[in-house]
Amino acid sequence: MVWLLPAAGSAKFLVIVTLAYLIAVADLAHVIAGSTEVAYSANVGAVGWSEYAIGFILPALMGNIIGGVVFVAILNHAQVQQEL
């Protein structure tokens, strides 16, 4: 979002909705948004705290880091492609 919104101009709302939609449709876990659900489950005893940390936080965080780096790399490359 931080990389896309400054260039979006009047389409900022569309960018936000589109990215949120794609995350939901692809059934991707977001480390911050999904954490509330799993933390609540751990709080009420439906899952253990170790399952919360190892089974959700760690994989979601790694996926967000890898996906974010790849996405930013592609975006940065697209911005300088004509100069190369």
Secondary structure by P-SEA (a helix, b strand, c coil): ccccccccccaaaaaaaaaaaaaaaacccccccaaaaaaaaaaaccccccccccccaaaaaaaaaaaaaaaaaaaaaaaacccc
